């Protein structure tokens, strides 16, 4: 035996290994678990280290419900990690790690959840980077961190996640990544990190091809509903280009998304009057939908009108006279439209706006603007060169 205790720094990235006999450590683990009431004998297994670990991991969660302190539980779990990482890599080792992860995923309290997350983080970084089972450890880290409101300690971006997991040989399969992204989306939503949740869902839908887009039906539904329900998501035209979403064309959910992408408030009101039960069945709130559609309609109006009267806003957005100013203030807070409100004249003067959709017309407008800038800069350059080239004091 070579390795026993694993001591970690606060940042969980530095490990110190003390050389003591692994067999002695296994005996200590068995004895401790036996003392806290686990159904395990103190004697080592005659079948060897792997069987010992199998039995120890099988009852390690007994410590969760015992009177053990947080520090004692963490010491126990870290000790199991230190033995796990010296077992020769193989199928049995992977099954032991999976069983250990299952136990840690069931931490019964927020306090022990933090302990389990630290232990999982230790295990993840202690395993060789090319070991495929690290995917399962990371998956469990997402589960546990979500349960205790610490998902941002595990997940920062899809790009970083891929770089971390793709070191395995072979890297996680498409199906495994889809499963992980699905879990991440649910976890981020539950932790009210809606912007990252939307990015993860789009990443998930991007893993499907034309051939298997039909398999993504539930994911596409979930993506659309989450985007419509999120009070901070307004630009949704990119969803229509995703293959799994295209597969839904002709269905009510796709029709509803199209309304939020390009239509105005009356279009949504008409849809709602005809499909009230559908809106309710997918968990969307009608009043919230109306608020979002008013903002989207206002954005669209601002694209073609730099000056709007309160009366026009009232008509287009179906607002009462006393609601207009409050709505405009809320609209400006979103920073989707920059404008100045003239209360005495009952007008709004728009200075800039975010385009609700960015299609061919918007690309052409951007091209024309950049072309004009380039031409003007060329004129400025020629003028400057003419000034520099002119003789000082004029010609003799």
N, C-alpha and C positions, 0 to 999 in steps of 0.2 A: 504494500500500500504506500501511496505517496502523498495524497492530499486529504485534508480534513476540513478545517475551519476556513470560512470565507469571510474576511472583514472588509467592509466597504466604507469609502469616504462619503461625505454628504451628497456629492454629485453623482454617486452610484456608478462611477466610471473607472475607479481604481480598485483593484482587488489584491489582497495579500493572502498567500497560501502558506499555511504552516504544515510542515511535514510531520504527521503523526499517522499511526496505523489505521487504515480504513476499517479493518475488521473491528478494532476497538471502538471506533466511532459508531459502527452499526450496532454494536452491543449497547452503547450508551443510548442511542436512539430508541432501541427496543425497550430498554429499561425505563426510560422517561415516559414513553407512550403507555407502557403497562401501568405505571404509577398514576397517570391521569385518567385511567379507566378504559383504555383501548383494549379490544380483544386481540391481544398479541402476546406471545410468550417472550421471555427475556433471552432465551437461547437462540443462537444464530441458526439459520436454515442449513441443512445438510446439502442442499442443492446449489449453494453458492451465493455470491453477492447479488446477482440479478433477482433471485427469488427473495432475498432479504429486502431489497428495495421495493419489490412488488408488494410485499406484506406491509412494510412501513408506510408506503404511500397510500395503501388501501385504508389505513386507519388514522393518517396524520391529521385529518379534520376533527378528530376527537378533541384535540387541544383547543379548537374553536369554542367548544361548549363547556370546557373545563374552567377552573378558576385561575388558569394560567394568565400571567400578565402579558401585555402587548409585547414587551421585550422578550419574554420567554417563548412566545409563539414565533416571533421573528427569528430567534436563535435556532429554534427547531427547524423551521422551513429553510433557513440558510444552510444549515448543516446537511439537510437532504440534498440541496443543490450541490454542495461541495462533493458529495459522494456521486451524484448523478454524472457530473462532468468528468469523472475518471473512469467510468464504465466504458469499455470499448464500443465505438460507434457501430450500430447495427439495428436491425428491425426491432429487437427486444428493447434496446435503449430508447428508440423513438416511441414505442408503446408506453414505456415508463414515463417519459416526459409528457406524453399526451394525458396519461392518467393523473399526473401531478397537476397539470394545467386545469383539468376538470375539477379537481378538489379546490384549487385556489379561486376558480371562477364562482364558487359558491360561498364566498366569505359572507358570514351572516350579519355583519354590521359595517357601518361606515368606517369605524375605527380599524377593524381588521382588514377592511378593503384596502386601506392605505398600506398596511403591512404587506398584504399579498401583492399589491402593485410593485412595491419596492423589491420583493423577492423575485417576481417575474422579470423585472428589469435587470436584476442581477443575473438570472439564468440566461436571459436573451443575449446579454453581452459576453457571458462566459462561454457560450457555445461557439464552436468554429463558424465563421461567417459563411462557409460554403455548405453548411448543414441545412437541409430542407425543412427540418422540424422547427427551425426558428420561426417559420411562417405561423405555425400553430401557437407558439409562445406569444408572438406579436398579436395574433387574433384575440387571445385571452387577455392580453394587456388592454386592448380596446374595450373588451367586455367589462373588465373590472374598473377601468378608469371612468367609463361612462356611468357606472353604478354609483361612483363616489364624486361625480362632477369634476373629474380631473382629465378629461379627454385631451385637452390641449397640452398636457404633459407628455402624451404619447404621440399624438398626430399634429403635425404642423402644415403639411401640404402633400398632395398626391405625388408630386415629383420626389420629395424627400423619402416618402414611403417606398416608392419604387426602387430608388437607389439603395435603400437599406435592405430590401428583400431580394432584389435581383442578383445579389452576390452568391446566392445559393446555386448549386449545380445538381439538377436542373433548377431554374427559377420556378416560382409558383406558376401553376397552370392558369389558363384563362378562367376556368371555372372557379378556382380558388380565389383569384383576384376579384371576380364578380361577387363571390360570397363575402369577402372582406369589405369591399366597397359598399355593399348593401348594409352590412352591419354598421359601418362608419356613418352612412347617411342617417340611419335610424338613431344612432347614438348622438350625432351632432345636433339633430333636430330636437331630441329629448333634452339636450343641454342648452337649447336656445341659441345655437351658433348656426343660424339659418343660411348665412352667406356661404360658409364652407360646406354646409350640407348640400346646397344647390350645385356647387362645383363638383362635389363628389358624385352626385347623381348623374351629372352630365358626363363625367369620367366613366361611370358605369355604363351608361347607354352607348358611349363611344366604343365599348369593347365588343358590341354586337355588329355583325355584318348583315348585308342584304339577305344572305342565305338563312341566317338564324334570327333575324329581327323579330319574327313572330313569337319567339321564345321569351322576348323581353317585354311582353304585354303588361305584366303586373308592374315591372320597374318603370315603364313609360307612364302608366297611369299614376304611379306614386310620384314620379317626377313632376308631372303637370299639376297635380293637386297641391303638392308642396310649394310649387312656385306661385300658384294662384293664391294660396293661403298666406304666404309670407308677406307681411306688411311692408317689407323693405325691398321687395323684388318688383320692379316695374318693366324692365326690358326683357322680353321673352321671345323675340322673333327667332333667336338662334335655336330654340327648341324645335321649331318646325323643320329644321334641316336634319335633325337626328333620324337615322333610319328606323329605330323602333317607334318613334313618334309618327313618322310618315305612314307606318303600317296601320295606324289607327284612323287614317282618313275615312270620313264617312260616319264615324261614331260620334256620339254626343260630346264626349270628352275632348275630342279634336276640334269640334265646332266651337266649344266653349273657349279653348285656348286661342283659336283664331280670332274670336271676338276681343279677347284681352290684348292680342297683338296688334290689331289694326282697326277695329271698329270703335264707335263712340258709345256713350251711355245708352241711348235708345236701343241700340242693337242688343245690349246685355239685358235691358228691361224686357224686351220682346222675348228673348230666349228664356228668361226666368219665368215669365207668365205662362209659357208653354211647357216648362220642365221643372216645376218647383220641387217635385219629389226627387228628381235626379240630383239637384243641387244639394238637397238635404242628405241624400244617401251617400254622397262622397265626402260628407263632413265639412262642406264649405258654409260660411256664414253669409247670408244674403246682404246684410247691412255692410259688412266688411267689403264684399265684392263691389257694392255701389260706391263706397268711398274710394276704392282703388280705380274704378272705371271713371269716376269724376276727375281724378288726377291725370289719368291717361288721356282723357278727352281734352283737358286743359292743356296738356303738353302738345297734343296734336293741333289745337287751335293756335298755340303760340308759334308753331312752325310757319304758319302762313300769315299771322297777324302780329305786327309789332305793337299795335294799339288796340285794346279791347275795352268796351264799355261794360259797366256792371250789369246793364240790362241784357246784353248778349250772353254774358256769363250765366246769368240767372236762367235764361231760356235754354241754353245748351246743356247746362248741368242740372237743371230741374231743382233750383235752389230758391228759397224764399229771400226777400229783400234783406232780412236781418241775418242771413247766413253767409252772404257773399264775402264780406271782409274777413270773417273767421276762416272761410275756406282758403282765400288767397294767402293769408298768413301761414296756414298749414302747408299749402303747396310750395311756398317759398322756402320753408324749413327743409323740404326734401332735397333742395338744391337741383331739382330737375329743371326748374325754370328760374332765371334771374330776372327780376322785374321791379318796377317802382309803382307803388299804389298812390294815386291821387284821389284822396277821399272827397275833396271839395268838388272835383270835376266828375267823380264817379267813374274813373278810368284806370286802367292798368297799362303801363308802358313796358314792353318786354325788351330786354337787352340781349339775352342769350337763352338757349334752351337745349336740352338733351333730345336728340332725335329718338322718337318712339321705335322706329324701325330704321335699319340702315341697309337700304337696297341699292339698286342700280342708280336711281336718281341722286341719292346722297353721295355715292362714289363719284358720279359725274360732277356734282357741285364741288366736291373736295378737289377733284382734278382741275377744274376751272380756276378755283381759288389759288391753288399752288402754282398753276401755270402763270396766272396774273402776277403773283409775287415774284416769280423768277424773272419775268419780263421787266418788272419795276426795278428789281435789284440789278439787272443788267444795265438799265439806264443810269442808275445811281453810280455804278462802277465806271461806266463810260464818262460820266460827268466828272468824277473824281480824277480819272486819268487825264482828262483834258486840262483840269486845273493844275495838276502836278507838272504836266508837260509844257504848260505855257511859260515863256521866258519872263523872268523877274523884271519888273519895271517896263515891260512892253518891248516891242521890237525897235531897233535903231534904224 
